[in-house]
Amino acid sequence: MDKKIKTPRLNLRPFVSGDLFKLQEIVENKEIADQAGFRVSSSSFETDFFLQQLMRTNIWAITLKQSAAVIGSIGLYSVSNEHQERDFQKFEIGYMMNQDFWGQGYMKEAVSYLLQQVFQTNGDYVVLASTYTENKRSKLLLEHLGFKQTGQHTLPVSVLNPAPKQETYYELTERRFKEGGNYATH
């Protein structure tokens, strides 16, 4: 995938060490962590570790074109097949955004442009996604972009889930993405 992706209002680019302060605003926010499924960062050390994880291949900082401020992240993650081997035809997409920017179409714009690039690279790719069933914004985003629900699972109690949570799973093919007619719009 390209290291930099430009959309009408955003730039998607690799994370750099200077993104630590803006990333803190995201990973130290309990509501964002609860919706995205990660543990709230409670120290600079944890936030720096989080940033180091985001500095890998196929993960982008979502920045506003006007100010270059980091407002979120989006990434494509490897998927394993039933034999625990990497499936080179599938990726899982994951994303999170600063709560101050929710409801303005930024994530839809970032996801749709990244999906365009995925399918231009290889039309046979399948993109997977999952979200907590209670995360209505994420569910609507995925469904709007043509993702098809493939199942649900109740996650057991864990460090991330003090109470059982239901997770909904999705997949998207190039054909469904193009037929949806909702890509690359905001």
Order of alpha helices (4+ residues) and beta strands (2+ residues): beta-beta-alpha-alpha-alpha-beta-beta-beta-alpha-beta-alpha-beta-beta-alpha
